[in-house]
Amino acid sequence: MFPAVSLFTIVPVLYLGLAGHSSLASLLAGGFFLGIAGATFAVGVPFVNAWFPPRRRGLAVGIFGAGMGGHVGGLLIPDRWTEAAGVTEDMYHVVAVVLGTVAGFCTLAGLAILVYRRRTVGPVFSATTRNDKLMYAVLALTILLGLSATVVANIVGDGYDYRETVSPWFRSIFYLQPDPDLMTGVPILFQLHAISALVLFGIWPFTRLVHMLTAPVGYLTRPYIVYRSRDEQLGMYTPRRGWERAS
């Protein structure tokens, strides 16, 4: 599973670099699949592989990965990059609001599936710890605050361009030069969303989410798993005529 997702990520990266910058539709298509691949590897796979039976893993990965991918891309990609690709601010705003709202509800639905299984499956529920419950609460709060900020600011309100404040502040953390002044004057829901996200990052290493930081390198070199059928033993039944065992 992990190698497949990793290899899948190569396709949209090459697409964006070679042809994805030629039009808005190409950029959105490449970014969408890149978001699914990246978010699935980072968040969905550790959850889904451990907690879901094979017949339900595809649904959970798709819903959760599609919801998380676009949001991460919107925060990390500077506005000058999209402008260089020919995407105007109005075009980006419309697409971000529409797809962001849909992705938010998809992410919420994916989390609901995870919580439902943990609560209804006996062995999984018995293995639930306090850290798991805390992680679920903070994760749900972060998603709800982010979705509320998008709906209130851009659908109910007059709109808010978070790429001029929240995105540079978020990137400044990775530069190891955090600039809290960028968050001054930001709508309260965006501020609460940022705080809850930082809390989530703080408890991350002490929850099951820590598995996203592991690299499954050994999976590529592990020996094959050999399955053997449990055939009936000789002499357990009388063979049919013509099927007697040769001596």
Backbone as CSV, one residue per row, in Angstrom:
resi,resn,N_x,N_y,N_z,CA_x,CA_y,CA_z,C_x,C_y,C_z
1,MET,0.826,-1.208,0.000,0.000,0.000,0.000,0.860,1.259,0.000
2,PHE,1.812,1.332,0.919,2.667,2.512,0.996,3.469,2.724,-0.291
3,PRO,4.159,1.707,-0.825,4.885,1.927,-2.073,3.979,2.358,-3.215
4,ALA,2.753,1.804,-3.265,1.827,2.176,-4.334,1.461,3.649,-4.254
5,VAL,1.174,4.121,-3.035,0.836,5.534,-2.867,2.030,6.416,-3.195
6,SER,3.215,5.988,-2.781,4.416,6.769,-3.065,4.660,6.876,-4.567
7,LEU,4.512,5.767,-5.284,4.698,5.798,-6.726,3.624,6.626,-7.405
8,PHE,2.399,6.572,-6.874,1.307,7.350,-7.449,1.589,8.843,-7.354
9,THR,2.310,9.253,-6.324,2.617,10.669,-6.142,3.513,11.188,-7.260
10,ILE,4.327,10.326,-7.855,5.245,10.768,-8.907,4.485,11.285,-10.122
11,VAL,3.351,10.663,-10.438,2.611,11.015,-11.649,2.131,12.462,-11.633
12,PRO,1.375,12.910,-10.601,0.953,14.314,-10.617,2.098,15.300,-10.501
13,VAL,3.194,14.913,-9.836,4.341,15.826,-9.749,4.926,16.077,-11.137
14,LEU,5.134,15.011,-11.909,5.640,15.175,-13.268,4.645,15.925,-14.137
15,TYR,3.371,15.649,-13.931,2.336,16.318,-14.730,2.328,17.814,-14.477
16,LEU,2.398,18.209,-13.217,2.411,19.632,-12.888,3.659,20.310,-13.432
17,GLY,4.779,19.615,-13.383,6.007,20.232,-13.858,6.083,20.368,-15.365
18,LEU,5.477,19.416,-16.102,5.609,19.415,-17.556,4.435,20.074,-18.269
19,ALA,3.209,19.826,-17.784,2.046,20.336,-18.512,0.993,20.960,-17.618
20,GLY,1.074,20.726,-16.329,0.002,21.161,-15.443,-0.101,22.655,-15.265
21,HIS,0.914,23.417,-15.679,0.884,24.860,-15.502,0.301,25.588,-16.709
22,SER,-0.158,24.859,-17.721,-0.596,25.493,-18.958,-1.982,26.098,-18.862
23,SER,-2.833,25.597,-17.974,-4.192,26.114,-17.859,-4.695,25.880,-16.449
24,LEU,-5.800,26.554,-16.122,-6.396,26.387,-14.800,-6.892,24.962,-14.604
25,ALA,-7.538,24.415,-15.628,-8.059,23.050,-15.510,-6.934,22.045,-15.276
26,SER,-5.830,22.220,-15.993,-4.694,21.314,-15.814,-4.097,21.445,-14.425
27,LEU,-4.008,22.682,-13.946,-3.455,22.913,-12.611,-4.328,22.278,-11.540
28,LEU,-5.647,22.433,-11.678,-6.563,21.868,-10.689,-6.529,20.344,-10.726
29,ALA,-6.476,19.777,-11.934,-6.441,18.316,-12.045,-5.179,17.749,-11.414
30,GLY,-4.040,18.333,-11.751,-2.786,17.851,-11.175,-2.729,18.050,-9.685
31,GLY,-3.167,19.225,-9.220,-3.155,19.499,-7.787,-4.092,18.606,-7.014
32,PHE,-5.235,18.262,-7.627,-6.202,17.399,-6.954,-5.612,16.017,-6.700
33,PHE,-5.037,15.423,-7.739,-4.474,14.082,-7.577,-3.216,14.095,-6.722
34,LEU,-2.437,15.171,-6.797,-1.283,15.285,-5.917,-1.733,15.396,-4.469
35,GLY,-2.819,16.129,-4.241,-3.343,16.259,-2.882,-3.833,14.937,-2.333
36,ILE,-4.515,14.172,-3.167,-4.987,12.859,-2.722,-3.808,11.958,-2.368
37,ALA,-2.797,11.935,-3.226,-1.644,11.063,-2.969,-0.916,11.472,-1.703
38,GLY,-0.640,12.761,-1.569,0.113,13.218,-0.404,-0.652,13.051,0.885
39,ALA,-1.924,13.448,0.870,-2.706,13.359,2.097,-2.989,11.916,2.483
40,THR,-3.200,11.065,1.489,-3.416,9.655,1.786,-2.196,9.044,2.457
41,PHE,-1.007,9.361,1.938,0.214,8.819,2.529,0.420,9.347,3.939
42,ALA,0.151,10.646,4.148,0.471,11.279,5.422,-0.544,10.976,6.504
43,VAL,-1.804,10.925,6.151,-2.843,10.814,7.169,-3.690,9.570,6.986
44,GLY,-4.202,9.377,5.784,-5.161,8.305,5.595,-4.594,6.920,5.745
45,VAL,-3.413,6.675,5.192,-2.864,5.323,5.192,-2.629,4.774,6.592
46,PRO,-2.004,5.524,7.515,-1.816,4.968,8.857,-3.126,4.587,9.535
47,PHE,-4.167,5.409,9.325,-5.469,5.081,9.895,-6.070,3.866,9.203
48,VAL,-6.175,3.947,7.892,-6.949,2.975,7.142,-6.334,1.592,7.178
49,ASN,-5.031,1.499,7.000,-4.387,0.190,7.003,-4.567,-0.537,8.321
50,ALA,-4.555,0.201,9.418,-4.617,-0.428,10.736,-6.043,-0.677,11.198
51,TRP,-6.990,0.148,10.768,-8.314,0.131,11.394,-9.435,-0.338,10.489
52,PHE,-9.192,-0.517,9.189,-10.283,-0.847,8.290,-10.056,-2.179,7.604
53,PRO,-11.135,-2.948,7.423,-11.016,-4.172,6.635,-10.777,-3.816,5.174
54,PRO,-10.219,-4.729,4.388,-9.874,-4.409,2.996,-11.031,-3.873,2.173
55,ARG,-12.243,-4.367,2.396,-13.359,-3.948,1.546,-13.781,-2.501,1.788
56,ARG,-13.329,-1.895,2.908,-13.731,-0.523,3.207,-12.561,0.457,3.177
57,ARG,-11.351,-0.018,2.922,-10.192,0.866,2.960,-10.214,1.884,1.823
58,GLY,-10.638,1.462,0.640,-10.639,2.384,-0.491,-11.539,3.583,-0.259
59,LEU,-12.729,3.368,0.293,-13.656,4.466,0.553,-13.085,5.438,1.559
60,ALA,-12.532,4.923,2.647,-12.004,5.801,3.690,-10.798,6.593,3.197
61,VAL,-9.899,5.941,2.455,-8.727,6.641,1.924,-9.151,7.739,0.965
62,GLY,-10.096,7.431,0.077,-10.528,8.417,-0.903,-11.160,9.633,-0.274
63,ILE,-12.076,9.418,0.673,-12.770,10.535,1.306,-11.809,11.364,2.138
64,PHE,-11.028,10.689,2.982,-10.142,11.441,3.875,-9.012,12.117,3.108
65,GLY,-8.435,11.413,2.135,-7.334,11.993,1.374,-7.757,13.165,0.517
66,ALA,-8.911,13.067,-0.146,-9.376,14.174,-0.978,-9.667,15.402,-0.144
67,GLY,-10.151,15.190,1.061,-10.467,16.336,1.912,-9.249,17.064,2.418
68,MET,-8.168,16.352,2.706,-6.995,16.981,3.309,-6.034,17.572,2.283
69,GLY,-5.963,16.986,1.100,-4.941,17.377,0.146,-5.018,18.814,-0.313
70,GLY,-6.204,19.265,-0.694,-6.336,20.619,-1.202,-6.013,21.684,-0.180
71,HIS,-6.364,21.445,1.071,-6.121,22.443,2.115,-4.627,22.638,2.340
72,VAL,-3.885,21.555,2.377,-2.436,21.661,2.565,-1.801,22.409,1.401
73,GLY,-2.258,22.104,0.186,-1.719,22.795,-0.972,-2.017,24.277,-0.955
74,GLY,-3.218,24.656,-0.502,-3.581,26.066,-0.449,-2.743,26.861,0.522
75,LEU,-2.285,26.222,1.588,-1.463,26.916,2.580,-0.005,27.017,2.156
76,LEU,0.500,26.000,1.493,1.928,25.948,1.200,2.299,26.574,-0.140
77,ILE,1.350,26.653,-1.076,1.660,27.210,-2.392,1.482,28.724,-2.359
78,PRO,2.532,29.510,-2.576,2.414,30.975,-2.570,1.529,31.468,-3.710
79,ASP,0.896,32.637,-3.509,-0.001,33.168,-4.526,0.735,33.529,-5.813
80,ARG,2.011,33.882,-5.713,2.753,34.238,-6.927,2.953,33.036,-7.837
81,TRP,2.936,31.838,-7.258,3.064,30.643,-8.084,1.821,30.450,-8.944
82,THR,0.642,30.593,-8.327,-0.595,30.440,-9.090,-0.763,31.564,-10.101
83,GLU,-0.327,32.782,-9.746,-0.392,33.891,-10.697,0.524,33.638,-11.889
84,ALA,1.690,33.073,-11.628,2.608,32.751,-12.724,2.036,31.676,-13.643
85,ALA,1.167,30.837,-13.090,0.532,29.787,-13.888,-0.695,30.291,-14.628
86,GLY,-1.007,31.583,-14.495,-2.143,32.156,-15.200,-3.446,32.102,-14.440
87,VAL,-3.402,31.776,-13.158,-4.613,31.707,-12.330,-4.783,33.039,-11.616
88,THR,-5.841,33.768,-11.942,-6.083,35.054,-11.302,-6.591,34.853,-9.882
89,GLU,-6.592,35.938,-9.112,-7.036,35.857,-7.724,-8.509,35.489,-7.633
90,ASP,-9.333,36.053,-8.524,-10.765,35.739,-8.510,-11.012,34.277,-8.856
91,MET,-10.294,33.777,-9.843,-10.442,32.372,-10.218,-10.047,31.468,-9.061
92,TYR,-8.925,31.771,-8.436,-8.464,30.952,-7.313,-9.466,31.004,-6.166
93,HIS,-10.014,32.190,-5.889,-10.932,32.353,-4.764,-12.189,31.509,-4.966
94,VAL,-12.753,31.560,-6.178,-13.974,30.793,-6.444,-13.712,29.299,-6.311
95,VAL,-12.627,28.843,-6.930,-12.309,27.416,-6.879,-11.995,26.977,-5.452
96,ALA,-11.244,27.816,-4.717,-10.862,27.454,-3.354,-12.078,27.359,-2.444
97,VAL,-13.026,28.289,-2.597,-14.207,28.280,-1.737,-15.087,27.074,-2.044
98,VAL,-15.336,26.832,-3.333,-16.222,25.729,-3.712,-15.599,24.386,-3.348
99,LEU,-14.379,24.144,-3.854,-13.732,22.864,-3.567,-13.348,22.740,-2.099
100,GLY,-12.986,23.875,-1.473,-12.626,23.828,-0.058,-13.790,23.429,0.824
101,THR,-14.972,23.947,0.506,-16.156,23.578,1.288,-16.500,22.109,1.099
102,VAL,-16.472,21.656,-0.157,-16.752,20.243,-0.429,-15.717,19.351,0.246
103,ALA,-14.433,19.734,0.141,-13.364,18.937,0.754,-13.492,18.909,2.267
104,GLY,-13.939,20.030,2.855,-14.126,20.068,4.303,-15.164,19.071,4.771
105,PHE,-16.278,19.009,4.058,-17.314,18.044,4.425,-16.850,16.614,4.158
106,CYS,-16.045,16.409,3.106,-15.499,15.074,2.844,-14.568,14.640,3.968
107,THR,-13.735,15.568,4.430,-12.827,15.255,5.533,-13.606,14.922,6.795
108,LEU,-14.664,15.685,7.037,-15.501,15.428,8.207,-16.177,14.066,8.097
109,ALA,-16.618,13.716,6.887,-17.236,12.407,6.686,-16.224,11.288,6.895
110,GLY,-14.998,11.486,6.406,-13.962,10.474,6.618,-13.649,10.264,8.078
111,LEU,-13.591,11.359,8.836,-13.345,11.245,10.272,-14.500,10.540,10.962
112,ALA,-15.730,10.819,10.518,-16.895,10.161,11.111,-16.842,8.651,10.897
113,ILE,-16.372,8.224,9.727,-16.232,6.790,9.458,-15.218,6.165,10.404
114,LEU,-14.107,6.856,10.619,-13.076,6.345,11.526,-13.606,6.218,12.947
115,VAL,-14.300,7.254,13.405,-14.836,7.241,14.768,-15.905,6.163,14.913
116,TYR,-16.740,6.015,13.894,-17.815,5.017,13.947,-17.247,3.614,14.107
117,ARG,-16.222,3.292,13.335,-15.649,1.950,13.442,-14.985,1.735,14.797
118,ARG,-14.276,2.743,15.279,-13.607,2.591,16.574,-14.618,2.401,17.695
119,ARG,-15.799,2.970,17.546,-16.807,2.870,18.608,-17.641,1.605,18.504
120,THR,-17.838,1.084,17.303,-18.759,-0.034,17.119,-18.077,-1.394,17.035
121,VAL,-16.796,-1.442,16.699,-16.078,-2.721,16.613,-15.448,-3.014,17.969
122,GLY,-15.860,-4.131,18.565,-15.450,-4.453,19.923,-13.955,-4.449,20.180
123,PRO,-13.165,-5.245,19.430,-11.718,-5.269,19.689,-11.053,-3.909,19.509
124,VAL,-11.530,-3.138,18.539,-10.942,-1.817,18.316,-11.293,-0.872,19.458
125,PHE,-12.538,-0.938,19.906,-12.962,-0.056,20.996,-12.242,-0.395,22.297
126,SER,-12.030,-1.692,22.539,-11.346,-2.086,23.771,-9.886,-1.648,23.776
127,ALA,-9.317,-1.426,22.590,-7.926,-0.981,22.502,-7.799,0.543,22.471
128,THR,-8.916,1.250,22.562,-8.895,2.712,22.523,-8.358,3.270,23.836
129,THR,-7.412,4.177,23.747,-6.798,4.780,24.927,-7.291,6.211,25.105
130,ARG,-6.884,6.826,26.201,-7.236,8.222,26.427,-6.585,9.127,25.390
131,ASN,-5.384,8.780,24.986,-4.727,9.561,23.943,-5.512,9.520,22.638
132,ASP,-6.089,8.354,22.330,-6.907,8.249,21.124,-8.112,9.180,21.200
133,LYS,-8.785,9.179,22.341,-9.965,10.028,22.500,-9.597,11.504,22.410
134,LEU,-8.474,11.877,23.031,-8.031,13.267,22.960,-7.682,13.645,21.530
135,MET,-7.006,12.750,20.831,-6.623,13.030,19.450,-7.848,13.226,18.571
136,TYR,-8.853,12.349,18.732,-10.075,12.480,17.948,-10.775,13.803,18.232
137,ALA,-10.829,14.194,19.494,-11.502,15.438,19.861,-10.802,16.647,19.244
138,VAL,-9.476,16.688,19.347,-8.725,17.825,18.796,-8.791,17.827,17.273
139,LEU,-8.705,16.657,16.662,-8.776,16.569,15.208,-10.140,17.027,14.700
140,ALA,-11.206,16.571,15.366,-12.552,16.992,14.968,-12.742,18.490,15.160
141,LEU,-12.232,19.031,16.275,-12.347,20.467,16.527,-11.615,21.266,15.455
142,THR,-10.429,20.816,15.073,-9.654,21.515,14.044,-10.390,21.530,12.710
143,ILE,-10.956,20.393,12.337,-11.687,20.314,11.072,-12.933,21.189,11.106
144,LEU,-13.690,21.143,12.201,-14.915,21.934,12.310,-14.617,23.429,12.283
145,LEU,-13.565,23.853,12.975,-13.210,25.271,12.977,-12.767,25.724,11.588
146,GLY,-11.996,24.900,10.906,-11.570,25.259,9.558,-12.730,25.349,8.588
147,LEU,-13.649,24.386,8.686,-14.824,24.410,7.816,-15.720,25.599,8.139
148,SER,-15.888,25.887,9.418,-16.704,27.035,9.826,-16.091,28.345,9.346
149,ALA,-14.767,28.452,9.430,-14.099,29.670,8.968,-14.327,29.892,7.480
150,THR,-14.273,28.821,6.701,-14.490,28.940,5.258,-15.918,29.353,4.948
151,VAL,-16.872,28.713,5.601,-18.283,28.995,5.326,-18.660,30.396,5.777
152,VAL,-18.284,30.766,7.007,-18.675,32.068,7.554,-18.002,33.212,6.804
153,ALA,-16.715,33.086,6.524,-15.977,34.191,5.912,-16.263,34.346,4.426
154,ASN,-16.403,33.241,3.714,-16.478,33.321,2.257,-17.860,33.078,1.675
155,ILE,-18.737,32.436,2.403,-20.076,32.169,1.889,-21.102,33.078,2.550
156,VAL,-21.075,33.151,3.867,-22.000,34.029,4.589,-21.500,35.465,4.572
157,GLY,-20.196,35.658,4.787,-19.615,36.995,4.853,-19.196,37.527,3.496
158,ASP,-18.337,38.537,3.532,-17.886,39.209,2.309,-16.646,38.573,1.701
159,GLY,-16.115,37.556,2.325,-14.927,36.898,1.802,-13.663,37.332,2.522
160,TYR,-12.711,36.419,2.607,-11.437,36.732,3.260,-10.330,35.969,2.553
161,ASP,-9.262,36.688,2.170,-8.126,36.085,1.474,-7.075,35.661,2.499
162,TYR,-7.131,34.402,2.898,-6.200,33.902,3.912,-4.779,33.773,3.377
163,ARG,-4.606,33.803,2.065,-3.258,33.634,1.504,-2.370,34.853,1.733
164,GLU,-2.958,35.954,2.154,-2.156,37.146,2.443,-1.708,37.205,3.897
165,THR,-2.311,36.395,4.760,-1.987,36.440,6.188,-1.689,35.055,6.751
166,VAL,-2.694,34.180,6.727,-2.550,32.866,7.356,-1.486,32.026,6.644
167,SER,-1.522,31.995,5.323,-0.557,31.174,4.581,0.889,31.609,4.808
168,PRO,1.218,32.923,4.697,2.603,33.326,5.001,3.012,33.019,6.439
169,TRP,2.079,33.174,7.375,2.395,32.841,8.773,2.682,31.354,8.917
170,PHE,1.877,30.514,8.273,2.068,29.071,8.349,3.413,28.673,7.752
171,ARG,3.761,29.277,6.619,5.046,28.955,5.996,6.218,29.480,6.819
172,SER,6.008,30.588,7.524,7.100,31.142,8.331,7.504,30.208,9.459
173,ILE,6.576,29.370,9.902,6.908,28.390,10.940,7.929,27.391,10.406
174,PHE,7.752,26.963,9.172,8.682,26.011,8.568,10.016,26.669,8.249
175,TYR,10.012,27.973,8.040,11.272,28.685,7.825,12.037,28.892,9.127
176,LEU,11.404,28.522,10.261,11.962,28.751,11.597,12.101,30.244,11.894
177,GLN,11.225,31.042,11.270,11.157,32.475,11.521,9.692,32.885,11.648
178,PRO,8.989,32.360,12.660,7.551,32.643,12.786,7.279,34.131,12.949
179,ASP,6.256,34.606,12.246,5.882,36.016,12.277,4.447,36.133,12.786
180,PRO,4.244,36.244,14.108,2.887,36.301,14.662,2.126,37.554,14.263
181,ASP,2.830,38.603,13.827,2.139,39.829,13.421,1.216,39.592,12.228
182,LEU,1.510,38.570,11.439,0.665,38.277,10.288,-0.733,37.832,10.701
183,MET,-0.869,37.310,11.913,-2.168,36.831,12.384,-2.968,37.920,13.080
184,THR,-2.411,39.109,13.204,-3.134,40.218,13.818,-4.238,40.686,12.875
185,GLY,-5.442,40.767,13.384,-6.562,41.195,12.563,-7.218,40.097,11.761
186,VAL,-6.698,38.883,11.852,-7.311,37.748,11.161,-8.624,37.388,11.861
187,PRO,-9.688,37.047,11.123,-10.956,36.653,11.750,-10.758,35.596,12.826
188,ILE,-11.580,35.673,13.864,-11.407,34.841,15.047,-11.465,33.349,14.722
189,LEU,-12.326,32.954,13.776,-12.423,31.535,13.455,-11.127,31.015,12.836
190,PHE,-10.468,31.824,12.037,-9.181,31.419,11.476,-8.125,31.315,12.576
191,GLN,-8.163,32.224,13.532,-7.208,32.171,14.636,-7.429,30.926,15.490
192,LEU,-8.692,30.630,15.791,-8.992,29.430,16.583,-8.603,28.167,15.820
193,HIS,-8.828,28.177,14.526,-8.442,27.035,13.700,-6.931,26.827,13.744
194,ALA,-6.174,27.912,13.673,-4.711,27.817,13.731,-4.245,27.312,15.090
195,ILE,-4.876,27.804,16.167,-4.491,27.364,17.514,-4.770,25.877,17.698
196,SER,-5.957,25.440,17.280,-6.295,24.023,17.429,-5.366,23.151,16.586
197,ALA,-4.956,23.649,15.414,-4.017,22.884,14.589,-2.663,22.751,15.276
198,LEU,-2.207,23.823,15.931,-0.936,23.752,16.654,-1.026,22.780,17.830
199,VAL,-2.178,22.769,18.502,-2.378,21.797,19.585,-2.322,20.377,19.029
200,LEU,-2.950,20.172,17.874,-2.920,18.854,17.238,-1.493,18.442,16.901
201,PHE,-0.711,19.375,16.357,0.683,19.066,16.055,1.471,18.759,17.331
202,GLY,1.098,19.410,18.444,1.801,19.191,19.698,1.577,17.806,20.276
203,ILE,0.348,17.293,20.161,0.052,15.964,20.707,0.323,14.862,19.692
204,TRP,0.634,15.239,18.477,0.837,14.278,17.383,1.789,13.144,17.756
205,PRO,2.985,13.418,18.297,3.933,12.327,18.563,3.469,11.348,19.634
206,PHE,2.446,11.714,20.402,2.003,10.872,21.511,0.713,10.131,21.184
207,THR,0.310,10.136,19.931,-0.911,9.462,19.497,-0.584,8.507,18.357
208,ARG,-1.621,7.846,17.866,-1.430,6.923,16.753,-1.003,7.631,15.470
209,LEU,-1.198,8.925,15.399,-0.794,9.675,14.215,0.714,9.649,13.998
210,VAL,1.464,9.267,15.022,2.925,9.247,14.893,3.373,8.266,13.816
211,HIS,2.506,7.318,13.468,2.893,6.319,12.474,3.110,6.932,11.098
212,MET,2.560,8.118,10.849,2.773,8.749,9.548,4.229,9.166,9.353
213,LEU,4.991,9.243,10.459,6.384,9.664,10.378,7.327,8.500,10.108
214,THR,6.808,7.296,10.065,7.649,6.129,9.828,7.756,5.854,8.334
215,ALA,8.910,5.451,7.902,9.140,5.131,6.491,9.148,3.616,6.319
216,PRO,8.222,3.067,5.563,8.126,1.610,5.410,9.150,1.063,4.429
217,VAL,10.426,1.358,4.679,11.479,0.908,3.763,11.587,-0.609,3.768
218,GLY,11.435,-1.210,4.934,11.559,-2.656,5.015,10.515,-3.405,4.223
219,TYR,9.403,-2.739,3.915,8.344,-3.393,3.149,8.835,-3.808,1.765
220,LEU,9.773,-3.020,1.204,10.253,-3.291,-0.144,11.138,-4.526,-0.211
221,THR,11.740,-4.914,0.906,12.681,-6.042,0.906,12.194,-7.219,1.743
222,ARG,10.974,-7.153,2.239,10.496,-8.242,3.085,10.249,-9.490,2.238
223,PRO,10.364,-10.678,2.822,10.140,-11.911,2.057,8.671,-12.071,1.699
224,TYR,8.442,-12.860,0.680,7.079,-13.121,0.259,6.331,-13.907,1.336
225,ILE,5.045,-13.682,1.406,4.199,-14.443,2.320,3.642,-15.638,1.558
226,VAL,3.909,-16.822,2.052,3.489,-18.044,1.384,2.227,-18.566,2.065
227,TYR,1.186,-18.751,1.275,-0.063,-19.297,1.789,-0.195,-20.743,1.325
228,ARG,-0.529,-21.622,2.259,-0.717,-23.033,1.932,-2.137,-23.435,2.288
229,SER,-2.748,-24.156,1.379,-4.113,-24.623,1.627,-4.094,-25.757,2.642
230,ARG,-5.175,-25.878,3.370,-5.291,-26.931,4.386,-6.079,-28.093,3.785
231,ASP,-5.387,-28.861,2.943,-6.036,-29.981,2.266,-6.395,-31.072,3.271
232,GLU,-7.421,-31.814,2.914,-7.811,-32.925,3.762,-6.737,-34.011,3.718
233,GLN,-6.566,-34.691,4.846,-5.556,-35.735,4.941,-6.013,-36.990,4.193
234,LEU,-5.012,-37.692,3.670,-5.327,-38.943,2.989,-5.963,-39.929,3.960
235,GLY,-6.946,-40.637,3.487,-7.605,-41.623,4.315,-8.802,-41.086,5.063
236,MET,-9.107,-39.805,4.924,-10.244,-39.241,5.635,-11.553,-39.576,4.934
237,TYR,-11.459,-39.928,3.663,-12.674,-40.270,2.938,-12.328,-41.291,1.863
238,THR,-13.328,-41.981,1.398,-13.133,-42.984,0.351,-13.169,-42.304,-1.009
239,PRO,-12.109,-42.452,-1.800,-12.097,-41.789,-3.107,-13.161,-42.353,-4.031
240,ARG,-13.625,-41.500,-4.931,-14.605,-41.939,-5.897,-13.979,-42.915,-6.895
241,ARG,-14.846,-43.654,-7.532,-14.378,-44.649,-8.492,-13.600,-43.955,-9.608
242,GLY,-12.443,-44.476,-9.876,-11.594,-43.906,-10.909,-10.630,-42.852,-10.396
243,TRP,-10.785,-42.481,-9.122,-9.919,-41.458,-8.536,-9.063,-42.029,-7.413
244,GLU,-8.906,-43.337,-7.399,-8.090,-43.944,-6.375,-6.638,-43.498,-6.541
245,ARG,-5.960,-43.381,-5.406,-4.569,-42.969,-5.437,-3.699,-44.114,-5.930
246,ALA,-2.800,-43.774,-6.853,-1.900,-44.798,-7.382,-0.879,-45.165,-6.323
247,SER,-0.599,-46.432,-6.160,0.354,-46.883,-5.148,1.768,-46.856,-5.698
